[in-house]
Amino acid sequence: MRGFLLAAVMCGSVTAANAADLPILRGGYTDGLTMSRPNWDGFYVGGQGGWGSIQSGSLAGINDDLIANVERFPGGNYTWNSLGRAHGSSASVGAFAGYNSQWDDVVIGIEANYIHANLNANSTSAANTIDPTTRQTTATTVSNATVNISDFGSVRLRAGYAVDCFLPYGFVGAGVGDQTIYRSVSAFPPPLLSVPQTASSGKLVYGYSAGVGFDVMLIAGLFLRAEYEYQRVTSNIDSSINSVRAGLGYKF
């Protein structure tokens, strides 16, 4: 936050200095007079870091196969609760690269964006088996599932409007990511025979995103970035991701 405030002060100082040098403000006039302003046109690269939260759809029934493994053996008379919605949060790091095309104050561009995180949407449920006669707990079960998204790369279309050193923008994008689902069940007392009680599977998933942000030109081609992004990742289990990020880039 201090960096963005410093950038704003620098922008204001540069603008004021330019204005003080204008002949028209000293009583003079020069044909074709133009003010210096940042040029956003061209290629750029940068790095970024942030924080995101993930929420996945209902996981009810996802562990039915593991539960069936436990139930088929002697001592497997247990009570199980269904899993609900999963959620979690994680820090993230990444990089971006793109190209801007500028017409007066309007800036349109395309950008490749990559994020690495450890977003775990987790859901856990526990249940007790009660003896109807004694009303005592005879067994306890736990069912768990975690939807993990670790990497996501996307291509974005951006559109912004330059105001002095600031470039507020909006974007939409689409991309692919890496999703792994970890599942487990446990029971106490355990079944009389050992059975598989964990499983995991990974796959590529696709998604789309939209968001807003702004870049602040500092000096030469160096700029700061802050943005918010919403991502929808679609697979057999859909997930929604909300992220905020800050970055540092350089425009060539």
C-alpha positions in Angstrom: 0.0 0.0 0.0 2.9 2.4 0.8 4.3 1.7 -2.6 1.1 2.7 -4.4 0.8 5.9 -2.3 4.4 6.8 -3.2 3.6 6.2 -6.8 0.6 8.5 -6.6 2.8 11.3 -5.1 5.4 10.8 -7.8 2.7 11.0 -10.5 1.3 14.2 -9.0 4.8 15.7 -8.7 5.6 15.0 -12.3 2.3 16.4 -13.5 2.7 19.5 -11.5 6.2 20.1 -12.8 5.0 19.7 -16.4 2.2 22.1 -15.8 4.5 24.7 -14.3 6.6 24.6 -17.4 3.6 25.3 -19.7 4.0 28.6 -21.6 0.3 29.1 -21.5 0.4 29.3 -17.7 3.1 31.9 -17.8 1.1 34.1 -20.1 2.5 32.7 -23.4 1.1 30.3 -26.0 2.8 27.8 -28.3 1.1 26.1 -31.2 1.1 22.3 -31.1 1.8 22.3 -27.3 1.6 18.7 -25.8 2.1 17.4 -22.3 4.4 14.4 -21.6 2.6 11.3 -20.5 3.5 7.7 -19.9 3.5 5.4 -22.9 1.8 2.1 -22.3 2.2 0.8 -25.8 4.5 -2.3 -26.2 5.5 -5.6 -24.6 5.8 -6.0 -20.8 6.6 -8.8 -18.3 6.3 -9.0 -14.5 5.9 -11.1 -11.3 3.1 -11.2 -8.8 2.0 -12.5 -5.5 -1.3 -12.6 -3.6 -4.0 -14.4 -1.7 -7.0 -16.4 -2.9 -10.0 -18.3 -1.5 -11.6 -21.3 -3.1 -15.1 -22.8 -2.7 -16.1 -26.1 -4.3 -19.6 -27.5 -4.9 -21.2 -30.2 -2.8 -19.1 -33.4 -2.4 -22.0 -35.5 -1.2 -21.5 -39.1 -2.3 -17.9 -38.7 -3.4 -16.7 -41.2 -0.8 -19.4 -43.8 -1.4 -16.9 -46.3 -2.9 -14.5 -46.1 0.1 -17.4 -46.4 2.6 -18.6 -49.5 0.7 -15.1 -51.1 1.2 -15.4 -50.6 4.9 -19.0 -51.8 5.2 -18.6 -55.1 3.4 -16.4 -56.6 6.1 -17.4 -57.9 9.6 -17.5 -55.1 12.1 -18.5 -52.6 9.5 -21.9 -51.5 10.8 -21.2 -47.8 10.9 -23.1 -44.5 10.5 -21.8 -42.0 7.9 -22.6 -38.3 7.3 -22.6 -36.8 3.8 -19.9 -34.2 2.9 -21.0 -30.6 2.3 -19.4 -27.7 0.4 -15.7 -27.4 0.6 -13.7 -24.2 1.1 -10.2 -23.0 1.9 -7.6 -20.3 1.1 -3.9 -20.0 0.2 -1.1 -17.5 -0.8 0.0 -17.5 -4.4 2.9 -16.5 -6.7 3.1 -16.1 -10.4 4.2 -14.2 -13.5 2.6 -12.4 -16.4 3.6 -11.2 -19.9 1.7 -9.3 -22.5 1.4 -6.6 -25.2 -0.5 -3.3 -25.1 -1.7 -1.2 -28.0 -2.5 2.4 -27.1 -4.8 4.8 -29.0 -4.7 8.2 -27.2 -5.9 7.3 -23.7 -7.4 3.9 -24.6 -5.2 0.9 -24.0 -6.2 -2.6 -25.3 -4.0 -5.7 -24.9 -3.5 -9.4 -24.6 -1.8 -11.1 -21.6 -0.6 -14.5 -20.6 -0.9 -15.0 -16.8 0.3 -17.9 -14.6 -0.5 -18.5 -10.9 1.0 -21.2 -8.6 -0.8 -21.8 -5.3 -1.9 -24.5 -2.9 -5.6 -23.9 -2.9 -7.3 -26.7 -0.9 -11.1 -26.8 -0.7 -11.7 -29.1 2.2 -14.8 -30.8 3.6 -15.0 -33.1 6.6 -17.9 -34.8 8.3 -18.0 -37.0 11.4 -20.8 -39.3 12.8 -21.4 -41.6 15.7 -23.1 -45.0 15.8 -25.5 -45.2 18.8 -26.6 -48.4 20.4 -30.4 -48.2 20.5 -30.6 -50.1 23.8 -27.8 -48.5 25.9 -27.7 -45.2 24.0 -23.9 -45.5 24.1 -21.6 -44.6 21.2 -20.3 -47.8 19.7 -18.4 -46.4 16.7 -17.2 -43.1 15.3 -16.6 -42.4 11.5 -14.9 -39.5 9.6 -15.2 -38.8 5.9 -13.0 -36.2 4.2 -12.4 -34.9 0.7 -10.0 -32.1 -0.5 -10.1 -30.4 -3.9 -6.6 -29.0 -4.6 -5.8 -26.6 -7.4 -2.0 -25.9 -7.6 -1.4 -24.3 -11.0 -3.5 -22.3 -13.4 -2.4 -20.6 -16.6 -4.7 -18.3 -18.6 -4.8 -15.9 -21.6 -6.6 -12.6 -21.0 -8.0 -9.8 -23.1 -7.5 -6.4 -21.3 -9.0 -2.9 -21.9 -8.0 0.2 -19.9 -8.0 4.0 -19.9 -4.8 5.8 -19.1 -5.1 8.7 -16.6 -1.6 10.3 -16.1 0.5 7.6 -14.5 -2.5 5.3 -13.7 -4.0 2.6 -16.0 -7.2 1.2 -14.6 -8.3 -1.8 -16.6 -10.8 -4.7 -16.8 -10.1 -8.2 -18.3 -11.7 -11.5 -19.2 -9.8 -14.7 -19.8 -9.8 -18.5 -20.2 -7.2 -21.2 -19.3 -6.3 -24.6 -17.9 -5.2 -25.8 -14.5 -4.1 -28.8 -12.5 -6.6 -30.3 -10.1 -6.1 -33.2 -7.6 -8.8 -34.7 -5.4 -7.7 -36.4 -2.2 -10.3 -38.6 -0.4 -10.3 -40.6 2.8 -12.6 -42.4 5.4 -11.8 -43.8 8.8 -13.7 -45.8 11.4 -13.2 -46.6 15.0 -13.2 -49.4 16.0 -11.8 -50.3 12.6 -13.3 -53.1 10.5 -11.9 -56.6 11.3 -10.0 -56.8 7.9 -7.8 -54.0 6.4 -9.4 -52.3 3.4 -8.4 -49.3 1.2 -9.6 -46.1 2.9 -7.8 -43.5 0.9 -7.8 -42.5 -2.8 -6.5 -39.6 -5.0 -6.9 -38.6 -8.6 -5.6 -35.8 -10.7 -6.7 -34.2 -14.0 -6.4 -31.0 -16.1 -9.4 -28.7 -15.7 -10.4 -25.6 -17.7 -11.9 -22.4 -16.5 -12.7 -18.8 -17.2 -11.9 -15.6 -15.3 -12.8 -11.9 -15.1 -11.5 -9.0 -13.0 -10.4 -5.4 -12.6 -7.1 -3.8 -11.6 -4.8 -0.9 -12.2 -1.2 -0.4 -13.2 0.9 2.6 -11.9 3.9 3.8 -13.9 6.8 4.6 -11.6 9.8 5.5 -13.7 10.9 4.6 -17.2 9.1 1.3 -17.9 8.8 0.1 -14.3 5.2 -0.2 -13.0 3.3 -1.5 -10.0 0.1 -3.6 -10.3 -2.9 -4.4 -8.1 -5.9 -6.5 -9.2 -8.9 -8.6 -8.2 -9.8 -11.8 -10.2 -12.7 -14.2 -10.1 -12.1 -17.6 -11.6 -14.6 -20.4 -12.3 -12.9 -23.8 -12.7 -15.2 -26.4 -14.3 -14.9 -30.2 -14.0 -16.9 -33.0 -12.3 -16.6 -30.7 -9.2 -16.9 -27.0 -10.0 -14.8 -24.5 -8.0 -15.0 -20.7 -7.6 -11.8 -18.8 -6.7 -11.6 -15.2 -5.6 -8.1 -13.6 -5.6 -6.3 -10.3 -4.9 -2.8 -9.7 -6.1 0.0 -7.2 -6.3 2.8 -7.2 -8.9 5.8 -5.5 -10.3 6.4 -5.3 -14.0 8.5 -3.7 -16.7 7.3 -2.3 -20.1 9.9 -2.4 -22.8 
